Amino acid sequence: MSLKAQIDAYNVQKEAKLPADVLALMNTTNEELIAQHVRDNALQVGQKVANFSLANHCGDTVALTDLLAKGPVIISFYRGGWCPYCNLELKALNDYLPKFKAHNAQLVAVSPQLPDESLSTAQKNELEFDVLSDVSNTVANQFGLLFTLDERIQSLYTGFGIDFESYYGDKSFKLPLPATYVINQDGIITYAFISEDYTLRAEPEAVLNALQTEKN
């Protein structure tokens, strides 16, 4: 089943479960964020990515240059382990990991979660790749992906029991847009999926196609 099909199935469940006014608020704030065109400022295909180093979910430091020395790098920026869309995406990418590795590709996921939360995300989804903690969104800002969660959604999520301070160590409510990049060994972006709409995610098959195109 494609990732989109999984997301569509989740959306049906969500619409059946949540009150109409909550769904309307989610849709309205989502449309308002889309209208801000945040992704226009994000790194795009053809641009070079500066090196960065982040701690993975095991506490080890992972540097982009070290990953690139082994092959192309896939970076998936996600909001957090509390986000069902993020979890669906991470698991779908994990399912494709053997196919990515066949192209010597290194897969990492990046969020502003604290290391303990990154570990929880990796364990919960049984991920077999590095989950990196970009505390304070330094790398997300470097990629031009940063936005501030709408105050109405902040209140809504808090009401759902999502404690942002426990996840991120602060209450800035700053998050990265969902984004997936493929970076070649020269550090150049060859594929970029960036969306202000948090319900849309890169298909793992599209990422694989980008790796195959790069190889050819």
BADRENKE-678404 format. One record per residue: residue number from 1; x, y, z of N, C-alpha, C, O in turn. Coordinates in pm, whole numbers, plus 50000, padded with zeros to 5 digits. Atoms other than C-alpha are relative to their C-alpha. Layout:
N
[NUM, [X, Y, Z], [X, Y, Z], [X, Y, Z], [X, Y, Z]];
...
//
This chain:
216
[1, [50084, 49881, 50000], [50000, 50000, 50000], [50087, 50125, 50000], [50183, 50134, 50078]];
[2, [49922, 49878, 50006], [50134, 50343, 49908], [49982, 50080, 50129], [49887, 50059, 50204]];
[3, [50012, 49913, 49883], [50198, 50601, 50180], [49875, 50086, 49989], [49805, 50106, 50088]];
[4, [50121, 49919, 50018], [49923, 50818, 50032], [49874, 49922, 50036], [49783, 49976, 50099]];
[5, [50116, 50083, 49968], [49676, 50530, 50062], [49987, 49982, 50152], [49877, 49983, 50205]];
[6, [50002, 50013, 49855], [49773, 50484, 50426], [49952, 50130, 50065], [49874, 50128, 50161]];
[7, [50042, 49870, 49947], [49730, 50857, 50491], [49852, 50023, 49973], [49780, 50073, 50060]];
[8, [50142, 49985, 50032], [49395, 50859, 50314], [49914, 49918, 50097], [49810, 49965, 50142]];
[9, [50074, 50086, 49907], [49278, 50571, 50535], [49998, 50062, 50140], [49896, 50058, 50209]];
[10, [49996, 49934, 49869], [49393, 50757, 50846], [49907, 50121, 50001], [49837, 50145, 50100]];
[11, [50086, 49881, 50007], [49211, 51073, 50731], [49853, 49963, 50017], [49777, 50036, 50081]];
[12, [50139, 50046, 49985], [48885, 50877, 50708], [49970, 49975, 50148], [49865, 50013, 50198]];
[13, [50017, 50027, 49857], [48932, 50760, 51067], [49995, 50131, 50080], [49914, 50147, 50171]];
[14, [49994, 49872, 49927], [49021, 51111, 51184], [49870, 50077, 49985], [49818, 50133, 50082]];
[15, [50124, 49925, 50025], [48714, 51266, 51022], [49880, 49937, 50071], [49784, 50007, 50105]];
[16, [50109, 50068, 49929], [48492, 51004, 51185], [50010, 50021, 50152], [49911, 50013, 50224]];
[17, [49975, 49993, 49856], [48648, 51059, 51527], [49989, 50141, 50057], [49936, 50160, 50166]];
[18, [49992, 49865, 49945], [48696, 51434, 51565], [49874, 50081, 49972], [49809, 50061, 49869]];
[19, [50116, 49913, 50022], [48419, 51695, 51605], [50021, 50090, 49878], [50133, 50120, 49839]];
[20, [49995, 49921, 50123], [48334, 51905, 51300], [50074, 50132, 50020], [50147, 50176, 49932]];
[21, [49934, 49871, 49978], [48456, 52230, 51460], [50151, 49985, 50012], [50226, 50074, 49972]];
[22, [49856, 50027, 49989], [48796, 52076, 51538], [50059, 49977, 49861], [50165, 50030, 49828]];
[23, [49955, 50026, 50136], [48832, 51947, 51183], [50005, 50130, 49919], [50098, 50152, 49841]];
[24, [50005, 49873, 50073], [48732, 52288, 51047], [50118, 50090, 50039], [50178, 50154, 49953]];
[25, [49886, 49920, 49954], [48995, 52461, 51261], [50131, 49947, 49942], [50215, 50025, 49898]];
[26, [49879, 50060, 50059], [49263, 52217, 51145], [50013, 50036, 49853], [50121, 50071, 49806]];
[27, [49997, 49969, 50144], [49169, 52274, 50782], [50029, 50147, 49974], [50105, 50181, 49884]];
[28, [49981, 49856, 50018], [49154, 52652, 50819], [50144, 50041, 50025], [50204, 50113, 49944]];
[29, [49862, 49962, 49969], [49493, 52686, 50987], [50098, 49938, 49903], [50203, 49996, 49874]];
[30, [49915, 50064, 50101], [49644, 52442, 50740], [50002, 50082, 49872], [50107, 50105, 49813]];
[31, [50009, 49918, 50122], [49519, 52650, 50448], [50071, 50134, 50017], [50132, 50185, 49924]];
[32, [49932, 49871, 49974], [49650, 52968, 50612], [50152, 49984, 49994], [50222, 50072, 49945]];
[33, [49855, 50025, 50007], [49996, 52815, 50650], [50044, 49980, 49855], [50148, 50030, 49814]];
[34, [49969, 50021, 50142], [49993, 52700, 50287], [50010, 50134, 49928], [50097, 50153, 49843]];
[35, [50004, 49869, 50065], [49910, 53058, 50186], [50123, 50086, 50033], [50150, 50184, 49965]];
[36, [49879, 49923, 49963], [50227, 53183, 50361], [50120, 49967, 49912], [50218, 50041, 49912]];
[37, [49893, 50039, 50093], [50446, 53001, 50104], [50136, 49989, 50070], [50237, 50034, 50017]];
[38, [49875, 50017, 49925], [50707, 52913, 50367], [50102, 49922, 49919], [50222, 49951, 49924]];
[39, [49908, 50086, 50074], [50854, 52651, 50137], [50076, 50072, 49891], [50177, 50022, 49840]];
[40, [49928, 49923, 50102], [50955, 52919, 49887], [50139, 50040, 50048], [50228, 50067, 49966]];
[41, [49870, 49963, 49943], [51244, 52999, 50122], [50087, 49879, 50033], [50199, 49893, 50081]];
[42, [49927, 50122, 49966], [51352, 52637, 50163], [50103, 49967, 49894], [50093, 50011, 49779]];
[43, [49901, 50049, 50097], [51654, 52476, 49999], [49931, 49916, 49894], [49839, 49839, 49924]];
[44, [50064, 50066, 50114], [51567, 52341, 49655], [50101, 49917, 49922], [50221, 49920, 49950]];
[45, [49915, 50082, 50086], [51702, 52101, 49394], [50107, 50088, 49934], [50078, 50197, 49885]];
[46, [49889, 49928, 50061], [52043, 52211, 49268], [50083, 50079, 50100], [50194, 50121, 50068]];
[47, [49926, 49925, 49899], [52148, 52386, 49589], [50087, 49907, 50083], [50058, 49788, 50098]];
[48, [49905, 50078, 49921], [52438, 52273, 49805], [49963, 50011, 50148], [49923, 50118, 50195]];
[49, [50034, 50005, 49859], [52382, 52169, 50165], [50128, 50012, 50083], [50224, 49939, 50061]];
[50, [49885, 49984, 49910], [52624, 52289, 50433], [50004, 49884, 50099], [49900, 49827, 50133]];
[51, [49987, 50111, 49907], [52760, 52028, 50670], [49932, 50033, 50133], [49923, 50149, 50174]];
[52, [50055, 49985, 49866], [52588, 51972, 51003], [50027, 49872, 50077], [50051, 49766, 50018]];
[53, [49984, 50116, 49912], [52627, 51739, 51300], [49891, 50003, 50104], [49865, 50106, 50166]];
[54, [50107, 50012, 49901], [52345, 51615, 51522], [50015, 49868, 50074], [50074, 49774, 50023]];
[55, [50000, 50125, 49923], [52305, 51353, 51793], [49887, 49911, 49951], [49776, 49958, 49926]];
[56, [50105, 50093, 50037], [52115, 51041, 51694], [49928, 49949, 50125], [49960, 49990, 50237]];
[57, [50083, 50046, 49889], [51865, 50854, 51911], [50078, 49913, 50100], [50028, 49881, 50208]];
[58, [49915, 50077, 49908], [52149, 50652, 52065], [50103, 50088, 50070], [50181, 50040, 50153]];
[59, [49906, 49907, 49938], [52345, 50963, 52164], [50129, 50019, 49925], [50217, 50091, 49971]];
[60, [49879, 49984, 50081], [52610, 50933, 51892], [49986, 50119, 49907], [49876, 50151, 49862]];
[61, [50000, 49886, 50092], [52707, 51232, 51679], [50008, 49952, 49857], [50093, 49870, 49822]];
[62, [50005, 50036, 50142], [52620, 51201, 51311], [50023, 50126, 49918], [49951, 50225, 49933]];
[63, [49968, 49885, 50085], [52776, 51438, 51057], [49960, 49971, 49856], [49978, 49859, 49807]];
[64, [50041, 50018, 50139], [52642, 51491, 50707], [50117, 49957, 49914], [50102, 49870, 49828]];
[65, [49884, 50035, 50083], [52992, 51471, 50559], [50037, 49853, 50013], [50078, 49790, 49916]];
[66, [49970, 50142, 49978], [53044, 51128, 50714], [49900, 49912, 49926], [49936, 49808, 49871]];
[67, [50103, 50076, 50072], [52715, 51006, 50568], [50026, 50004, 49851], [50014, 49902, 49782]];
[68, [49979, 49983, 50144], [52797, 51145, 50224], [50122, 49923, 49952], [50132, 49887, 49834]];
[69, [49882, 50078, 50037], [53130, 50964, 50228], [49962, 49857, 49962], [50037, 49788, 49893]];
[70, [50045, 50137, 50025], [52930, 50639, 50211], [49907, 49991, 49879], [49893, 49884, 49818]];
[71, [50095, 50002, 50111], [52678, 50740, 49944], [49904, 50117, 50010], [49922, 50204, 50095]];
[72, [50099, 49892, 49991], [52381, 50968, 49876], [49925, 49993, 50132], [49917, 49887, 50194]];
[73, [50068, 49991, 49871], [52183, 51083, 50179], [49855, 50042, 49980], [49825, 50136, 49907]];
[74, [50141, 49964, 49996], [51807, 51089, 50231], [49973, 50061, 50137], [50002, 49999, 50240]];
[75, [50036, 49935, 49874], [51690, 51336, 50497], [49850, 50024, 50002], [49794, 50087, 49913]];
[76, [50143, 49978, 49981], [51333, 51331, 50622], [49979, 50088, 50123], [50007, 50045, 50235]];
[77, [50035, 49912, 49889], [51228, 51628, 50836], [49857, 49971, 50042], [49766, 49971, 49959]];
[78, [50135, 50028, 49950], [50930, 51546, 51057], [49974, 50081, 50126], [50067, 50131, 50190]];
[79, [50039, 49912, 49890], [50738, 51729, 51328], [50027, 49938, 50138], [50079, 50004, 50227]];
[80, [49978, 50064, 49871], [50750, 51476, 51611], [49926, 49869, 50009], [49840, 49839, 49926]];
[81, [50060, 50131, 49982], [50651, 51136, 51738], [49854, 50003, 50038], [49787, 49900, 50032]];
[82, [50142, 49985, 49967], [50312, 51270, 51849], [49914, 50012, 49875], [49792, 50001, 49882]];
[83, [50071, 49973, 50126], [50218, 51332, 51483], [49974, 49869, 49925], [50070, 49803, 49883]];
[84, [50028, 50127, 50068], [50038, 51035, 51322], [50049, 49996, 49856], [50087, 49891, 49806]];
[85, [49953, 49995, 50139], [50132, 51150, 50971], [50150, 49975, 49995], [50200, 49908, 49905]];
[86, [49855, 50022, 49993], [50498, 51159, 51070], [50032, 49853, 50023], [50123, 49798, 49960]];
[87, [49975, 50140, 49971], [50481, 50808, 51212], [49972, 49912, 49878], [50046, 49817, 49851]];
[88, [50029, 50076, 50122], [50317, 50675, 50896], [50114, 50014, 49900], [50154, 49918, 49835]];
[89, [49891, 49975, 50095], [50591, 50838, 50688], [50128, 49928, 50041], [50194, 49865, 49958]];
[90, [49876, 50063, 49953], [50878, 50712, 50903], [49996, 49849, 49980], [50094, 49788, 49938]];
[91, [50013, 50146, 50019], [50747, 50355, 50894], [50005, 49963, 49852], [50063, 49860, 49815]];
[92, [49996, 50028, 50144], [50696, 50373, 50517], [50142, 50010, 49946], [50183, 49928, 49864]];
[93, [49861, 49988, 50041], [51053, 50494, 50469], [50082, 49881, 50051], [50169, 49830, 49980]];
[94, [49928, 50114, 49944], [51177, 50218, 50698], [49976, 49873, 49917], [50067, 49792, 49900]];
[95, [50031, 50116, 50083], [51001, 49960, 50481], [50083, 49999, 49871], [50112, 49893, 49816]];
[96, [49922, 49987, 50124], [51200, 50091, 50182], [50150, 49998, 50025], [50229, 50007, 49931]];
[97, [49858, 49988, 49967], [51532, 50090, 50365], [50088, 49903, 49923], [50194, 49944, 49876]];
[98, [49915, 50090, 50079], [51667, 49775, 50192], [50019, 50048, 49856], [50127, 50033, 49798]];
[99, [49990, 49950, 50137], [51591, 49931, 49853], [50090, 50123, 49994], [50166, 50141, 49899]];
[100, [49911, 49883, 49995], [51762, 50255, 49955], [50146, 49956, 50016], [50235, 50011, 49952]];
[101, [49863, 50047, 49974], [52066, 50065, 50081], [50061, 49935, 49876], [50183, 49933, 49860]];
[102, [49950, 50058, 50125], [52092, 49889, 49744], [50068, 50106, 49914], [50147, 50073, 49825]];
[103, [49935, 49888, 50072], [52194, 50235, 49613], [50103, 50069, 50090], [50145, 50181, 50063]];
[104, [49905, 49947, 49902], [52432, 50288, 49908], [49950, 50128, 50068], [50030, 50207, 50119]];
[105, [50057, 49878, 49941], [52195, 50557, 50035], [49991, 49988, 50151], [49960, 49882, 50205]];
[106, [50011, 49991, 49855], [52201, 50665, 50398], [49872, 50078, 50031], [49852, 50189, 49981]];
[107, [50126, 49937, 49963], [51861, 50750, 50549], [50007, 50050, 50144], [50046, 49976, 50234]];
[108, [50011, 49945, 49865], [51818, 50982, 50848], [49871, 50081, 50009], [49826, 50140, 49911]];
[109, [50115, 49916, 49972], [51516, 51150, 51004], [50041, 50108, 50098], [50122, 50083, 50188]];
[110, [49960, 49885, 49917], [51541, 51492, 51169], [49875, 50069, 50055], [49782, 50099, 49981]];
[111, [50105, 49919, 49938], [51311, 51665, 51417], [50061, 50077, 50117], [50171, 50045, 50161]];
[112, [49949, 49924, 49886], [51352, 51919, 51698], [49978, 49931, 50134], [50000, 49991, 50239]];
[113, [50024, 50071, 49875], [51262, 51654, 51955], [50128, 49983, 50081], [50238, 49974, 50027]];
[114, [49889, 50032, 49911], [51484, 51600, 52256], [50046, 49856, 49974], [49968, 49774, 49927]];
[115, [49947, 50134, 50029], [51709, 51290, 52233], [49914, 49886, 50054], [49895, 49786, 49986]];
[116, [50083, 50107, 49944], [51488, 51083, 52465], [49873, 49978, 49917], [49828, 49865, 49901]];
[117, [50120, 50011, 50083], [51186, 51157, 52247], [50034, 49941, 49863], [49955, 49865, 49807]];
[118, [49956, 50061, 50126], [51381, 51071, 51932], [50017, 49850, 50018], [49983, 49771, 49929]];
[119, [49985, 50143, 49970], [51467, 50738, 52096], [49863, 49932, 50007], [49845, 49822, 49955]];
[120, [50135, 50056, 49990], [51099, 50681, 52176], [49938, 49983, 49862], [49873, 49882, 49835]];
[121, [50053, 50007, 50136], [51004, 50755, 51815], [50063, 49883, 49925], [49993, 49807, 49857]];
[122, [49930, 50110, 50068], [51268, 50513, 51684], [49952, 49864, 50051], [49930, 49772, 49972]];
[123, [50042, 50128, 49941], [51161, 50238, 51924], [49855, 49969, 49965], [49822, 49856, 49929]];
[124, [50143, 50021, 50025], [50786, 50286, 51875], [49975, 49953, 49857], [49889, 49868, 49833]];
[125, [50019, 50033, 50141], [50816, 50262, 51497], [50097, 49893, 49950], [50097, 49859, 49832]];
[126, [49904, 50105, 50034], [51093, 49998, 51505], [50088, 50043, 49881], [50107, 49968, 49785]];
[127, [49922, 49943, 50110], [51310, 50219, 51285], [50143, 49945, 50003], [50203, 49928, 50109]];
[128, [49866, 50055, 50013], [51638, 50082, 51157], [50097, 50101, 49938], [50197, 50064, 49878]];
[129, [49911, 49893, 50047], [51793, 50417, 51064], [50010, 50106, 50109], [49934, 50105, 50205]];
[130, [49975, 49898, 49898], [51924, 50716, 51259], [49888, 50103, 50005], [49845, 50157, 49903]];
[131, [50098, 49894, 49973], [51670, 50952, 51413], [50076, 50109, 50075], [50120, 50089, 50188]];
[132, [49913, 49894, 49948], [51847, 51282, 51476], [49919, 50108, 50072], [49808, 50142, 50033]];
[133, [50064, 49895, 49920], [51763, 51549, 51735], [50058, 50136, 49962], [50173, 50167, 49993]];
[134, [49962, 49864, 50041], [51777, 51900, 51591], [49942, 50099, 50101], [49857, 50181, 50068]];
[135, [50053, 49917, 49893], [51714, 52071, 51924], [50020, 50148, 49964], [50128, 50188, 49921]];
[136, [50003, 49857, 50035], [51627, 52441, 51871], [49992, 50023, 49850], [50002, 50137, 49804]];
[137, [50027, 49988, 50145], [51574, 52370, 51498], [50113, 50067, 49922], [50088, 50138, 49825]];
[138, [49888, 49936, 50069], [51922, 52479, 51393], [50010, 49955, 49854], [50027, 50038, 49765]];
[139, [49987, 50053, 50136], [51935, 52251, 51087], [49874, 50029, 49919], [49883, 50062, 49800]];
[140, [50124, 49966, 50071], [51568, 52303, 50997], [50003, 50144, 49953], [49956, 50175, 49844]];
[141, [49988, 49860, 50039], [51638, 52675, 50994], [50101, 50015, 49886], [50081, 50096, 49795]];
[142, [49899, 50000, 50107], [51947, 52612, 50779], [49937, 49961, 49866], [49975, 50014, 49761]];
[143, [50070, 50044, 50122], [51719, 52437, 50528], [49883, 50092, 49962], [49822, 50073, 49857]];
[144, [50109, 49906, 50030], [51463, 52721, 50545], [49862, 49942, 50020], [49767, 49982, 49952]];
[145, [50125, 50073, 49983], [51186, 52496, 50676], [49919, 50044, 50121], [49810, 49992, 50145]];
[146, [50058, 49972, 49869], [51097, 52663, 51004], [49874, 50087, 49991], [49866, 50181, 49912]];
[147, [50119, 49917, 49985], [50753, 52797, 51093], [49953, 49988, 50145], [49996, 49899, 50218]];
[148, [50055, 50002, 49865], [50562, 52874, 51414], [49857, 49950, 49994], [49775, 50001, 49918]];
[149, [50134, 50059, 49997], [50255, 52666, 51492], [49897, 50105, 50040], [49918, 50180, 50136]];
[150, [50108, 49905, 49973], [49935, 52871, 51487], [49954, 49988, 50147], [49942, 49877, 50200]];
[151, [50038, 50001, 49859], [49826, 52972, 51839], [49873, 49919, 50026], [49859, 49856, 50130]];
[152, [50123, 50077, 49983], [49483, 52815, 51787], [50030, 49850, 50000], [49968, 49774, 50074]];
[153, [49961, 50140, 50004], [49647, 52484, 51700], [50084, 49963, 50122], [50077, 49851, 50171]];
[154, [49926, 50023, 49876], [49885, 52520, 51994], [49903, 49961, 50112], [49926, 49864, 50184]];
[155, [50099, 50026, 49895], [49582, 52532, 52224], [49930, 49867, 49977], [49904, 49792, 50071]];
[156, [50069, 50124, 50034], [49412, 52247, 52041], [50087, 49879, 50036], [50040, 49786, 50101]];
[157, [49911, 50112, 49972], [49715, 52017, 52062], [50024, 49984, 50150], [50032, 49872, 50200]];
[158, [49982, 50007, 49855], [49769, 52107, 52427], [49879, 49933, 50064], [49893, 49854, 50158]];
[159, [50122, 50064, 49953], [49408, 52007, 52486], [49997, 49851, 49972], [49934, 49775, 50045]];
[160, [49990, 50143, 50033], [49484, 51675, 52320], [50099, 49927, 50092], [50110, 49804, 50089]];
[161, [49902, 50061, 49909], [49751, 51619, 52586], [50141, 49998, 49946], [50228, 49930, 50002]];
[162, [49865, 49993, 50056], [50052, 51697, 52367], [50078, 50109, 50072], [50046, 50227, 50060]];
[163, [49919, 49908, 49921], [50312, 51859, 52594], [50125, 50037, 49920], [50223, 49962, 49918]];
[164, [49891, 49962, 50088], [50542, 52048, 52362], [50131, 50020, 50075], [50238, 49990, 50022]];
[165, [49876, 49979, 49925], [50789, 52137, 52634], [50069, 49868, 50030], [50192, 49861, 50028]];
[166, [49938, 50130, 49973], [50842, 51770, 52717], [50059, 49939, 49873], [50158, 49866, 49880]];
[167, [49947, 50051, 50127], [50895, 51689, 52349], [50124, 50076, 49954], [50221, 50017, 49906]];
[168, [49898, 49916, 50063], [51116, 51984, 52256], [50089, 50078, 50096], [50190, 50135, 50055]];
[169, [49918, 49928, 49904], [51250, 52137, 52575], [49971, 50149, 50005], [50039, 50222, 50077]];
[170, [50040, 49858, 49996], [51083, 52473, 52508], [49855, 50011, 49957], [49790, 49912, 49921]];
[171, [50138, 49975, 50043], [50750, 52631, 52426], [49997, 50102, 49886], [49909, 50187, 49879]];
[172, [49995, 49909, 50115], [50851, 52812, 52108], [49897, 49964, 49895], [49856, 50049, 49815]];
[173, [50096, 50051, 50099], [50609, 52599, 51904], [50052, 50017, 49857], [49974, 50031, 49763]];
[174, [49939, 49994, 50134], [50854, 52621, 51613], [50026, 49858, 49951], [50081, 49775, 50023]];
[175, [49988, 50133, 50058], [50851, 52319, 51383], [50052, 50010, 49857], [50039, 50115, 49793]];
[176, [49963, 50002, 50142], [50997, 52219, 51047], [49881, 49957, 49915], [49799, 49876, 49958]];
[177, [50095, 50054, 50096], [50774, 52177, 50746], [50038, 49855, 49970], [50156, 49823, 49968]];
[178, [49965, 50133, 50047], [50750, 51812, 50645], [50078, 50011, 49869], [50032, 50075, 49774]];
[179, [49916, 49989, 50120], [51027, 51772, 50389], [50090, 49878, 49989], [50138, 49825, 50089]];
[180, [49909, 50111, 50027], [51230, 51496, 50228], [50096, 50040, 49890], [50055, 50088, 49784]];
[181, [49896, 49963, 50095], [51558, 51553, 50049], [50086, 49879, 49964], [50108, 49790, 50046]];
[182, [49891, 50090, 50039], [51800, 51341, 49850], [50118, 50089, 49965], [50106, 50182, 49886]];
[183, [49878, 49921, 50019], [52155, 51478, 49855], [50108, 49909, 49944], [50136, 49804, 50000]];
[184, [49897, 50084, 50060], [52426, 51344, 49627], [50133, 50017, 50074], [50144, 50099, 50165]];
[185, [49874, 50001, 49925], [52785, 51283, 49736], [50080, 50128, 49986], [50178, 50149, 50057]];
[186, [49940, 49867, 50010], [52884, 51631, 49620], [49930, 50100, 50090], [49967, 50218, 50095]];
[187, [50074, 49911, 49910], [52638, 51772, 49873], [49891, 50079, 49932], [49837, 50174, 49989]];
[188, [50100, 49928, 50078], [52394, 51885, 49603], [49865, 49929, 50012], [49857, 49807, 50003]];
[189, [50135, 50055, 49990], [52018, 51837, 49644], [49953, 49956, 49861], [49952, 50036, 49767]];
[190, [50049, 50053, 50128], [51883, 51614, 49366], [49850, 49971, 50003], [49788, 49948, 49899]];
[191, [50144, 50022, 49985], [51531, 51565, 49503], [49954, 50075, 50124], [50021, 50072, 50227]];
[192, [50053, 49927, 49885], [51317, 51781, 49731], [49848, 49994, 49999], [49783, 50033, 49902]];
[193, [50144, 49995, 49978], [50965, 51730, 49861], [49977, 50085, 50125], [50021, 50049, 50234]];
[194, [50022, 49907, 49890], [50852, 52021, 50079], [49853, 50041, 49996], [49802, 50078, 49890]];
[195, [50142, 49966, 50000], [50496, 52089, 50188], [49960, 50072, 50127], [49993, 50029, 50238]];
[196, [50060, 49935, 49884], [50323, 52338, 50414], [49883, 49917, 50054], [49844, 49932, 50170]];
[197, [50112, 50086, 49961], [50039, 52083, 50424], [50054, 49876, 50070], [50112, 49788, 50007]];
[198, [49941, 50109, 49922], [50133, 51844, 50704], [49942, 49864, 49967], [49997, 49762, 50008]];
[199, [50060, 50128, 50036], [49903, 51575, 50562], [50060, 49940, 49873], [50027, 49828, 49836]];
[200, [49937, 50048, 50123], [50113, 51541, 50245], [50145, 49963, 50028], [50218, 50040, 50092]];
[201, [49864, 50047, 49975], [50437, 51342, 50251], [50058, 49938, 49873], [49984, 49894, 49785]];
[202, [49931, 50058, 50115], [50695, 51219, 50001], [49975, 49850, 49995], [49984, 49782, 50097]];
[203, [50013, 50144, 50017], [50627, 50875, 49862], [50140, 49936, 49998], [50227, 49984, 49927]];
[204, [49871, 50069, 50004], [50918, 50638, 49933], [50039, 49956, 49858], [50157, 49954, 49824]];
[205, [49971, 50041, 50138], [50887, 50518, 49572], [50060, 50115, 49921], [50147, 50094, 49837]];
[206, [49946, 49882, 50068], [50953, 50874, 49451], [50145, 50025, 50043], [50229, 50064, 49962]];
[207, [49863, 49986, 49949], [51262, 50890, 49672], [50091, 49897, 49933], [50202, 49928, 49892]];
[208, [49924, 50106, 50065], [51380, 50559, 49531], [50027, 50034, 49853], [50138, 50012, 49804]];
[209, [49982, 49960, 50140], [51325, 50686, 49176], [50107, 50107, 49986], [50183, 50107, 49889]];
[210, [49898, 49895, 50003], [51539, 50989, 49256], [50138, 49941, 50014], [50232, 49985, 49948]];
[211, [49871, 50068, 49983], [51820, 50762, 49372], [50039, 49928, 49872], [50156, 49930, 49833]];
[212, [49973, 50073, 50123], [51791, 50553, 49057], [50039, 50096, 49887], [50128, 50066, 49807]];
[213, [49970, 49899, 50101], [51794, 50865, 48837], [50141, 50054, 50019], [50216, 50073, 49923]];
[214, [49866, 49949, 49967], [52104, 50994, 49016], [50107, 49900, 49960], [50213, 49939, 49910]];
[215, [49902, 50104, 50030], [52281, 50663, 48967], [50021, 49987, 49850], [50132, 49960, 49804]];
[216, [49992, 50012, 50146], [52203, 50658, 48595], [50061, 50124, 49938], [50076, 50131, 49816]];
//
